[in-house]
């Protein structure tokens, strides 16, 4: 009995230590979710501002007249950037985005070339039979997103833009209400006539038509190119921020489930421990009573008379 109770004490102690770790990770995940969600909200307004700038440029027919798109070769390359995680304890976070990317790319014509962000999603893509490049490291804070986006632009986007027969897609998980997320895809390149036409029809927030100051062709072209690069940068930045928000939300949900399971386990262990402890006490009392009764039955009866 004592060995069993000592074993239960060790299990209770181990479960308590594990619960402390889980609650620390839960607090860190909750804090990270908040900062990434704030970043995503801030990016929404900036992203819309960049689109309005491009819309203003495309309204000027001198530099942005929509041209018919040249026929694209059938053997074009499809580059995909898939955002995942470097760390575990995120449930099916990496499986969901990897499966969605593989399914979407299989339905598109062309040879896929996949770049992964995160070791976990890289391994998941490799297990599916693809040969992803990378992986790029996942940033651990909002400040780390910009350097990552710069690396992706240098190593993938810039090189792919030089190849007119390349289409570039982004795949990542986007946060949803209730600590949920869903996989989404965004086509970044080519910036074709349909993309230009959509931005041209973007509603302007005021009744005054937009106008580009110092409207010389050279300066307007520079403005348009700067907005192009900013559009690509902010698209990558937003995709990474949304992926990180979804990752930490998934980790927070996993840690909440783990905390609940440990609470239930500790309750069961404590109940079992107290039951065994009470059984041990009852057994010791029974031994004492039995010993007393045995001693009482062996005492000789008194036969003398008192005078």
KALIN-V454667 format. One record per residue. RES is the residue in three letters. OMEGA is omega as a letter, one per 30 degrees, with the letter a starting at -180 (* if undefined). NEAR is the number of other C-alpha atoms within 8 Angstrom. Layout:
BEGIN
((RES,OMEGA,NEAR) (RES,OMEGA,NEAR))
END
This chain:
BEGIN
((UNK,a,6) (UNK,l,5) (UNK,l,6) (UNK,l,7) (UNK,l,11) (UNK,l,8) (UNK,l,8) (UNK,l,10) (UNK,l,9) (UNK,l,8) (UNK,l,9) (UNK,l,11) (UNK,l,8) (UNK,l,8) (UNK,l,11) (UNK,l,9) (UNK,l,8) (UNK,l,8) (UNK,l,10) (UNK,l,8) (UNK,a,8) (UNK,a,11) (UNK,l,10) (UNK,l,8) (UNK,l,10) (UNK,l,12) (UNK,l,8) (UNK,l,8) (UNK,l,12) (UNK,l,11) (UNK,a,8) (UNK,l,11) (UNK,a,13) (UNK,a,9) (UNK,l,9) (UNK,l,13) (UNK,l,11) (UNK,l,8) (UNK,l,10) (UNK,l,11) (UNK,l,8) (UNK,a,8) (UNK,a,10) (UNK,a,8) (UNK,a,8) (UNK,l,8) (UNK,l,11) (UNK,l,8) (UNK,l,8) (UNK,l,11) (UNK,l,10) (UNK,l,11) (UNK,l,9) (UNK,l,13) (UNK,l,13) (UNK,l,12) (UNK,a,12) (UNK,l,13) (UNK,l,8) (UNK,a,9) (UNK,a,7) (UNK,a,6) (UNK,a,10) (UNK,l,9) (UNK,a,8) (UNK,a,7) (UNK,l,5) (UNK,a,5) (UNK,l,6) (UNK,l,4) (UNK,a,4) (UNK,a,6) (UNK,a,6) (UNK,a,6) (UNK,a,7) (UNK,l,12) (UNK,l,11) (UNK,l,12) (UNK,a,13) (UNK,l,12) (UNK,a,12) (UNK,a,15) (UNK,l,16) (UNK,a,18) (UNK,l,13) (UNK,a,10) (UNK,a,7) (UNK,a,7) (UNK,a,7) (UNK,a,12) (UNK,a,8) (UNK,a,6) (UNK,a,11) (UNK,l,12) (UNK,a,9) (UNK,a,9) (UNK,l,15) (UNK,l,12) (UNK,l,8) (UNK,l,9) (UNK,a,11) (UNK,a,8) (UNK,a,8) (UNK,a,8) (UNK,l,8) (UNK,a,7) (UNK,a,6) (UNK,l,6) (UNK,l,8) (UNK,a,9) (UNK,a,8) (UNK,l,9) (UNK,a,10) (UNK,l,11) (UNK,a,12) (UNK,l,16) (UNK,a,16) (UNK,a,14) (UNK,a,14) (UNK,l,12) (UNK,l,17) (UNK,l,14) (UNK,l,8) (UNK,l,11) (UNK,l,12) (UNK,l,10) (UNK,a,7) (UNK,l,6) (UNK,l,6) (UNK,l,7) (UNK,a,7) (UNK,l,12) (UNK,a,8) (UNK,g,8) (UNK,l,11) (UNK,l,9) (UNK,l,9) (UNK,l,10) (UNK,a,8) (UNK,l,5) (UNK,l,7) (UNK,a,11) (UNK,a,5) (UNK,a,9) (UNK,a,12) (UNK,l,9) (UNK,l,7) (UNK,l,12) (UNK,l,11) (UNK,l,9) (UNK,l,8) (UNK,l,9) (UNK,a,10) (UNK,a,9) (UNK,a,8) (UNK,a,8) (UNK,a,10) (UNK,a,9) (UNK,a,9) (UNK,l,12) (UNK,l,10) (UNK,l,6) (UNK,a,7) (UNK,a,7) (UNK,a,8) (UNK,l,13) (UNK,a,13) (UNK,l,14) (UNK,l,13) (UNK,l,14) (UNK,l,15) (UNK,l,15) (UNK,l,14) (UNK,a,13) (UNK,l,13) (UNK,l,8) (UNK,l,6) (UNK,l,4) (UNK,l,10) (UNK,l,10) (UNK,l,10) (UNK,l,8) (UNK,l,11) (UNK,l,8) (UNK,l,9) (UNK,l,7) (UNK,a,9) (UNK,a,11) (UNK,g,10) (UNK,l,10) (UNK,a,7) (UNK,a,8) (UNK,l,10) (UNK,l,6) (UNK,l,8) (UNK,a,12) (UNK,l,9) (UNK,a,8) (UNK,l,12) (UNK,a,11) (UNK,l,7) (UNK,a,8) (UNK,l,4) (UNK,a,8) (UNK,l,4) (UNK,l,5) (UNK,l,5) (UNK,a,4) (UNK,a,6) (UNK,l,6) (UNK,l,5) (UNK,l,8) (UNK,a,4) (UNK,a,5) (UNK,l,7) (UNK,a,6) (UNK,a,8) (UNK,a,6) (UNK,l,9) (UNK,l,12) (UNK,l,9) (UNK,l,8) (UNK,a,8) (UNK,l,10) (UNK,l,8) (UNK,l,8) (UNK,l,11) (UNK,a,9) (UNK,l,8) (UNK,l,9) (UNK,l,11) (UNK,a,9) (UNK,a,11) (UNK,l,10) (UNK,l,10) (UNK,a,10) (UNK,a,11) (UNK,l,10) (UNK,l,13) (UNK,a,11) (UNK,l,14) (UNK,l,15) (UNK,l,14) (UNK,l,10) (UNK,l,15) (UNK,l,15) (UNK,a,12) (UNK,l,13) (UNK,l,14) (UNK,l,13) (UNK,l,13) (UNK,l,12) (UNK,l,9) (UNK,l,11) (UNK,l,13) (UNK,l,9) (UNK,l,8) (UNK,l,9) (UNK,l,11) (UNK,l,8) (UNK,l,8) (UNK,l,10) (UNK,l,8) (UNK,l,8) (UNK,l,9) (UNK,l,11) (UNK,l,8) (UNK,a,8) (UNK,l,11) (UNK,l,9) (UNK,l,8) (UNK,a,8) (UNK,a,11) (UNK,l,8) (UNK,l,8) (UNK,l,10) (UNK,l,9) (UNK,l,8) (UNK,l,8) (UNK,l,9) (UNK,l,8) (UNK,l,8) (UNK,l,8) (UNK,l,8) (UNK,l,8) (UNK,l,8) (UNK,l,8) (UNK,a,8) (UNK,l,8) (UNK,l,8) (UNK,l,8) (UNK,l,8) (UNK,l,8) (UNK,l,8) (UNK,a,8) (UNK,a,7) (UNK,a,6) (UNK,a,6) (UNK,a,6) (UNK,l,4) (UNK,a,4) (UNK,a,4) (UNK,a,4) (UNK,l,4) (UNK,a,4) (UNK,l,3) (UNK,*,2))
END
